[in-house]
């Protein structure tokens, strides 16, 4: 989705929409970056039929969720400092970006 171009007044619908789209994009980039650093097959083109590629992505999502929620693996799979975060309105990039390139 495209955001509204230009600057918008604080509190306007356009500015709120733009912020939410950018934040959602950052969340997706974090998760995909983390997933591709663990599941390395996501780093290149997936040469599968769309139905099979969809199954692969769903499987990766299920494995990701399992590893994040399991108390035994969460500290290993996503230690502190794994995800980007926002501090005083500034995005601080974290470790997955260094390992995914």
Backbone as JSON Lines, residues from 0, in Angstrom:
{"i":0,"aa":"X","n":[0.84,-1.18,0.0],"ca":[0.0,0.0,0.0],"c":[0.88,1.24,0.0]}
{"i":1,"aa":"X","n":[0.44,2.23,-0.69],"ca":[1.19,3.48,-0.74],"c":[0.67,4.43,0.34]}
{"i":2,"aa":"X","n":[1.59,5.14,0.93],"ca":[1.21,6.13,1.93],"c":[0.94,7.45,1.23]}
{"i":3,"aa":"X","n":[0.27,8.36,1.93],"ca":[0.02,9.68,1.36],"c":[1.34,10.43,1.26]}
{"i":4,"aa":"X","n":[1.65,10.99,0.08],"ca":[2.92,11.72,-0.06],"c":[2.87,13.06,0.67]}
{"i":5,"aa":"X","n":[4.05,13.54,1.04],"ca":[4.16,14.86,1.65],"c":[3.98,14.85,3.16]}
{"i":6,"aa":"X","n":[4.0,16.06,3.73],"ca":[3.82,16.24,5.17],"c":[2.35,16.5,5.47]}
{"i":7,"aa":"X","n":[1.9,16.01,6.6],"ca":[0.51,16.18,7.0],"c":[0.46,16.68,8.43]}
{"i":8,"aa":"X","n":[-0.58,17.44,8.78],"ca":[-0.7,17.98,10.15],"c":[-0.76,16.84,11.17]}
{"i":9,"aa":"X","n":[-0.17,17.1,12.33],"ca":[-0.18,16.12,13.41],"c":[-1.62,15.79,13.8]}
{"i":10,"aa":"X","n":[-1.92,14.49,13.91],"ca":[-3.25,14.04,14.3],"c":[-4.22,13.87,13.14]}
{"i":11,"aa":"X","n":[-3.79,14.23,11.92],"ca":[-4.68,14.07,10.76],"c":[-4.81,12.59,10.4]}
{"i":12,"aa":"X","n":[-5.9,12.25,9.72],"ca":[-6.11,10.85,9.32],"c":[-4.99,10.35,8.42]}
{"i":13,"aa":"X","n":[-4.51,11.22,7.54],"ca":[-3.44,10.83,6.62],"c":[-2.15,10.5,7.37]}
{"i":14,"aa":"X","n":[-1.81,11.33,8.34],"ca":[-0.58,11.12,9.11],"c":[-0.67,9.85,9.96]}
{"i":15,"aa":"X","n":[-1.81,9.61,10.57],"ca":[-2.01,8.4,11.38],"c":[-1.92,7.17,10.48]}
{"i":16,"aa":"X","n":[-2.55,7.23,9.31],"ca":[-2.51,6.11,8.37],"c":[-1.07,5.83,7.95]}
{"i":17,"aa":"X","n":[-0.34,6.9,7.6],"ca":[1.05,6.76,7.16],"c":[1.9,6.12,8.26]}
{"i":18,"aa":"X","n":[1.72,6.56,9.5],"ca":[2.47,5.99,10.63],"c":[2.16,4.5,10.79]}
{"i":19,"aa":"X","n":[0.89,4.14,10.73],"ca":[0.5,2.75,10.93],"c":[1.0,1.84,9.81]}
{"i":20,"aa":"X","n":[0.96,2.33,8.57],"ca":[1.47,1.54,7.45],"c":[2.98,1.33,7.61]}
{"i":21,"aa":"X","n":[3.71,2.39,7.97],"ca":[5.15,2.29,8.14],"c":[5.5,1.35,9.3]}
{"i":22,"aa":"X","n":[4.74,1.42,10.36],"ca":[4.98,0.54,11.5],"c":[4.69,-0.92,11.13]}
{"i":23,"aa":"X","n":[3.61,-1.16,10.42],"ca":[3.28,-2.52,9.98],"c":[4.37,-3.06,9.07]}
{"i":24,"aa":"X","n":[4.86,-2.21,8.17],"ca":[5.93,-2.63,7.26],"c":[7.19,-3.0,8.06]}
{"i":25,"aa":"X","n":[7.5,-2.23,9.09],"ca":[8.68,-2.51,9.91],"c":[8.52,-3.85,10.65]}
{"i":26,"aa":"X","n":[7.32,-4.13,11.14],"ca":[7.06,-5.4,11.83],"c":[7.25,-6.57,10.87]}
{"i":27,"aa":"X","n":[6.7,-6.44,9.66],"ca":[6.84,-7.5,8.66],"c":[8.3,-7.69,8.29]}
{"i":28,"aa":"X","n":[9.05,-6.62,8.1],"ca":[10.48,-6.73,7.78],"c":[11.24,-7.42,8.91]}
{"i":29,"aa":"X","n":[10.91,-7.09,10.15],"ca":[11.55,-7.75,11.28],"c":[11.33,-9.25,11.25]}
{"i":30,"aa":"X","n":[10.08,-9.66,11.1],"ca":[9.75,-11.08,11.13],"c":[10.35,-11.8,9.93]}
{"i":31,"aa":"X","n":[10.23,-11.2,8.74],"ca":[10.8,-11.86,7.57],"c":[12.33,-11.91,7.67]}
{"i":32,"aa":"X","n":[12.95,-10.86,8.17],"ca":[14.41,-10.88,8.33],"c":[14.84,-11.95,9.3]}
{"i":33,"aa":"X","n":[14.14,-12.07,10.4],"ca":[14.45,-13.11,11.37],"c":[14.22,-14.49,10.77]}
{"i":34,"aa":"X","n":[13.08,-14.68,10.12],"ca":[12.77,-15.98,9.52],"c":[13.79,-16.35,8.45]}
{"i":35,"aa":"X","n":[14.2,-15.4,7.62],"ca":[15.16,-15.72,6.57],"c":[16.56,-15.95,7.13]}
{"i":36,"aa":"X","n":[16.87,-15.41,8.3],"ca":[18.17,-15.7,8.89],"c":[18.2,-17.09,9.5]}
{"i":37,"aa":"X","n":[17.03,-17.62,9.86],"ca":[16.95,-18.98,10.42],"c":[16.62,-19.98,9.32]}
{"i":38,"aa":"X","n":[15.6,-19.68,8.52],"ca":[15.18,-20.57,7.44],"c":[15.77,-20.01,6.14]}
{"i":39,"aa":"X","n":[16.98,-20.42,5.86],"ca":[17.78,-19.82,4.79],"c":[17.19,-19.98,3.39]}
{"i":40,"aa":"X","n":[16.26,-20.9,3.22],"ca":[15.65,-21.06,1.9],"c":[14.84,-19.82,1.49]}
{"i":41,"aa":"X","n":[14.51,-18.96,2.44],"ca":[13.77,-17.73,2.14],"c":[14.67,-16.63,1.58]}
{"i":42,"aa":"X","n":[15.97,-16.85,1.54],"ca":[16.91,-15.83,1.06],"c":[16.99,-15.76,-0.46]}
{"i":43,"aa":"X","n":[16.45,-16.76,-1.14],"ca":[16.51,-16.76,-2.6],"c":[15.11,-17.0,-3.14]}
{"i":44,"aa":"X","n":[14.98,-17.01,-4.44],"ca":[13.69,-17.24,-5.06],"c":[13.18,-18.62,-4.69]}
{"i":45,"aa":"X","n":[11.9,-18.7,-4.37],"ca":[11.28,-19.98,-4.07],"c":[10.73,-20.52,-5.39]}
{"i":46,"aa":"X","n":[11.39,-21.52,-5.93],"ca":[11.02,-22.05,-7.24],"c":[10.03,-23.2,-7.07]}
{"i":47,"aa":"X","n":[8.84,-22.87,-6.64],"ca":[7.78,-23.84,-6.43],"c":[6.49,-23.32,-7.03]}
{"i":48,"aa":"X","n":[5.57,-24.24,-7.24],"ca":[4.23,-23.83,-7.64],"c":[3.64,-22.97,-6.53]}
{"i":49,"aa":"X","n":[2.78,-22.03,-6.86],"ca":[2.23,-21.13,-5.83],"c":[1.6,-21.87,-4.64]}
{"i":50,"aa":"X","n":[0.91,-22.96,-4.89],"ca":[0.27,-23.7,-3.79],"c":[1.32,-24.28,-2.84]}
{"i":51,"aa":"X","n":[2.4,-24.83,-3.42],"ca":[3.47,-25.4,-2.58],"c":[4.25,-24.3,-1.86]}
{"i":52,"aa":"X","n":[4.48,-23.17,-2.53],"ca":[5.16,-22.05,-1.89],"c":[4.33,-21.54,-0.72]}
{"i":53,"aa":"X","n":[3.02,-21.51,-0.88],"ca":[2.14,-21.09,0.2],"c":[2.26,-22.05,1.39]}
{"i":54,"aa":"X","n":[2.33,-23.34,1.14],"ca":[2.5,-24.32,2.22],"c":[3.85,-24.13,2.94]}
{"i":55,"aa":"X","n":[4.89,-23.83,2.16],"ca":[6.21,-23.59,2.76],"c":[6.16,-22.38,3.68]}
{"i":56,"aa":"X","n":[5.55,-21.29,3.22],"ca":[5.47,-20.07,4.02],"c":[4.63,-20.31,5.27]}
{"i":57,"aa":"X","n":[3.52,-21.0,5.14],"ca":[2.68,-21.31,6.3],"c":[3.46,-22.16,7.3]}
{"i":58,"aa":"X","n":[4.23,-23.12,6.8],"ca":[5.04,-23.97,7.67],"c":[6.09,-23.15,8.41]}
{"i":59,"aa":"X","n":[6.76,-22.23,7.71],"ca":[7.75,-21.36,8.34],"c":[7.1,-20.5,9.42]}
{"i":60,"aa":"X","n":[5.91,-19.97,9.14],"ca":[5.19,-19.16,10.13],"c":[4.85,-20.0,11.36]}
{"i":61,"aa":"X","n":[4.37,-21.22,11.14],"ca":[4.03,-22.1,12.27],"c":[5.27,-22.43,13.1]}
{"i":62,"aa":"X","n":[6.38,-22.75,12.43],"ca":[7.63,-23.03,13.15],"c":[8.11,-21.8,13.91]}
{"i":63,"aa":"X","n":[8.04,-20.65,13.28],"ca":[8.43,-19.39,13.94],"c":[7.6,-19.18,15.2]}
{"i":64,"aa":"X","n":[6.28,-19.31,15.08],"ca":[5.4,-19.1,16.24],"c":[5.68,-20.13,17.33]}
{"i":65,"aa":"X","n":[5.91,-21.37,16.95],"ca":[6.22,-22.4,17.94],"c":[7.52,-22.07,18.68]}
{"i":66,"aa":"X","n":[8.55,-21.69,17.94],"ca":[9.84,-21.38,18.56],"c":[9.75,-20.14,19.44]}
{"i":67,"aa":"X","n":[8.94,-19.17,19.06],"ca":[8.77,-17.95,19.87],"c":[7.99,-18.21,21.15]}
{"i":68,"aa":"X","n":[7.02,-19.12,21.09],"ca":[6.15,-19.36,22.25],"c":[6.66,-20.42,23.2]}
{"i":69,"aa":"X","n":[7.52,-21.29,22.73],"ca":[8.04,-22.34,23.59],"c":[9.06,-21.75,24.56]}
{"i":70,"aa":"X","n":[8.84,-21.91,25.87],"ca":[9.77,-21.31,26.85],"c":[11.2,-21.83,26.69]}
{"i":71,"aa":"X","n":[11.35,-23.07,26.25],"ca":[12.69,-23.64,26.11],"c":[13.47,-23.05,24.94]}
{"i":72,"aa":"X","n":[12.77,-22.68,23.87],"ca":[13.48,-22.21,22.68],"c":[13.43,-20.71,22.47]}
{"i":73,"aa":"X","n":[12.52,-20.0,23.13],"ca":[12.35,-18.57,22.87],"c":[13.62,-17.78,23.15]}
{"i":74,"aa":"X","n":[14.32,-18.1,24.25],"ca":[15.54,-17.36,24.6],"c":[16.66,-17.61,23.6]}
{"i":75,"aa":"X","n":[16.65,-18.77,22.95],"ca":[17.68,-19.1,21.96],"c":[17.31,-18.55,20.59]}
{"i":76,"aa":"X","n":[16.05,-18.73,20.2],"ca":[15.58,-18.33,18.88],"c":[15.52,-16.81,18.73]}
{"i":77,"aa":"X","n":[15.01,-16.12,19.73],"ca":[14.9,-14.66,19.67],"c":[15.4,-14.04,20.97]}
{"i":78,"aa":"X","n":[16.72,-14.02,21.16],"ca":[17.27,-13.41,22.37],"c":[17.01,-11.9,22.37]}
{"i":79,"aa":"X","n":[17.16,-11.25,23.53],"ca":[16.99,-9.8,23.56],"c":[17.89,-9.11,22.53]}
{"i":80,"aa":"X","n":[17.35,-8.1,21.86],"ca":[18.1,-7.4,20.82],"c":[17.88,-7.98,19.45]}
{"i":81,"aa":"X","n":[16.89,-8.86,19.3],"ca":[16.64,-9.5,18.01],"c":[15.83,-8.61,17.08]}
{"i":82,"aa":"X","n":[14.91,-7.85,17.6],"ca":[14.0,-7.07,16.77],"c":[14.34,-5.59,16.82]}
{"i":83,"aa":"X","n":[14.0,-4.88,15.73],"ca":[14.1,-3.42,15.72],"c":[13.14,-2.88,16.78]}
{"i":84,"aa":"X","n":[13.46,-1.73,17.31],"ca":[12.55,-1.09,18.25],"c":[12.67,0.42,18.09]}
{"i":85,"aa":"X","n":[11.7,1.11,18.66],"ca":[11.63,2.55,18.53],"c":[11.98,3.18,19.88]}
{"i":86,"aa":"X","n":[12.89,4.16,19.84],"ca":[13.29,4.86,21.05],"c":[13.31,6.35,20.77]}
{"i":87,"aa":"X","n":[12.48,7.1,21.48],"ca":[12.35,8.55,21.27],"c":[12.06,8.89,19.81]}
{"i":88,"aa":"X","n":[11.19,8.1,19.17],"ca":[10.8,8.35,17.79],"c":[11.83,7.94,16.76]}
{"i":89,"aa":"X","n":[12.91,7.31,17.18],"ca":[13.98,6.88,16.27],"c":[14.03,5.36,16.25]}
{"i":90,"aa":"X","n":[14.1,4.76,15.06],"ca":[14.13,3.31,14.93],"c":[15.56,2.82,15.17]}
{"i":91,"aa":"X","n":[15.71,1.89,16.1],"ca":[16.99,1.27,16.4],"c":[16.99,-0.11,15.74]}
{"i":92,"aa":"X","n":[17.89,-0.32,14.78],"ca":[17.96,-1.6,14.07],"c":[18.72,-2.61,14.91]}
{"i":93,"aa":"X","n":[18.27,-3.87,14.8],"ca":[18.89,-4.9,15.62],"c":[19.59,-5.98,14.81]}
{"i":94,"aa":"X","n":[19.99,-7.02,15.51],"ca":[20.97,-7.99,15.03],"c":[20.6,-8.76,13.78]}
{"i":95,"aa":"X","n":[19.33,-9.05,13.5],"ca":[19.01,-9.87,12.33],"c":[19.47,-9.21,11.04]}
{"i":96,"aa":"X","n":[19.53,-7.89,11.0],"ca":[19.93,-7.2,9.77],"c":[21.39,-7.52,9.42]}
{"i":97,"aa":"X","n":[22.22,-7.69,10.42],"ca":[23.63,-7.99,10.17],"c":[23.82,-9.41,9.66]}
{"i":98,"aa":"X","n":[22.97,-10.35,10.1],"ca":[23.14,-11.75,9.72],"c":[22.38,-12.13,8.47]}
{"i":99,"aa":"X","n":[21.42,-11.3,8.02],"ca":[20.59,-11.68,6.88],"c":[21.17,-11.24,5.54]}
{"i":100,"aa":"X","n":[22.24,-10.46,5.52],"ca":[22.81,-9.98,4.26],"c":[23.81,-10.92,3.7]}
